Amino acid sequence: MTLASLRSRNFHDTSWCGAGAVVIAVSSATGRGNKHGWLPDDLNNGRLDLFFLFLAGQSHPFIMPTP
């Protein structure tokens, strides 16, 4: 196993943890009380459009070129 493959594996594991943290944070912030949030267990009752809009807004600074 090379050092490059170990680095890529570590980055992959870290990105999974980051994605899980985003899902947990959005679920807890939008589903307070007995109200369904954006990401309920039954996704047919959720608001995936708002979740993906949130993700697009978070990635906007990384996509736009700087002057």
C-alpha positions in Angstrom: 0.0 0.0 0.0 1.4 3.4 -1.0 1.3 6.6 0.9 -0.9 8.2 -1.8 -3.5 5.5 -1.5 -3.5 5.9 2.3 -4.1 9.6 1.9 -6.9 9.2 -0.5 -8.6 6.6 1.8 -8.3 9.0 4.8 -9.8 11.8 2.7 -12.7 9.5 1.6 -13.4 8.5 5.2 -13.3 12.1 6.3 -15.7 13.2 3.6 -18.2 10.6 4.7 -18.1 11.9 8.2 -18.6 15.4 7.0 -21.6 14.4 4.9 -23.2 12.6 7.8 -22.7 15.6 10.0 -24.4 17.9 7.5 -27.4 15.5 7.2 -27.7 15.3 11.0 -27.4 19.0 11.5 -30.0 19.8 8.8 -32.4 17.1 10.2 -32.1 18.4 13.7 -32.4 22.1 12.7 -35.4 21.7 10.5 -37.4 19.0 12.3 -38.0 20.5 15.8 -40.7 19.2 18.0 -43.1 16.7 16.3 -42.8 18.6 13.0 -41.2 16.7 10.0 -38.0 18.3 8.8 -36.5 18.5 5.4 -35.2 14.9 5.7 -37.8 12.7 7.5 -37.7 8.9 7.5 -40.2 8.8 4.6 -38.5 11.0 2.0 -41.9 11.4 0.2 -42.9 13.7 3.0 -39.7 15.7 3.1 -38.4 18.7 1.3 -35.4 17.5 -0.6 -35.6 20.5 -2.9 -34.7 22.8 0.1 -32.0 20.4 1.2 -30.3 20.5 -2.2 -30.7 24.2 -2.5 -29.0 24.5 0.9 -26.1 22.3 -0.4 -25.8 24.4 -3.5 -25.6 27.6 -1.4 -22.9 26.0 0.7 -20.8 25.1 -2.3 -21.3 28.5 -4.1 -18.2 30.2 -2.7 -16.0 27.3 -3.9 -17.4 27.3 -7.5 -17.4 31.0 -8.2 -14.0 32.4 -9.5 -12.4 35.1 -7.5 -11.5 38.4 -9.2 
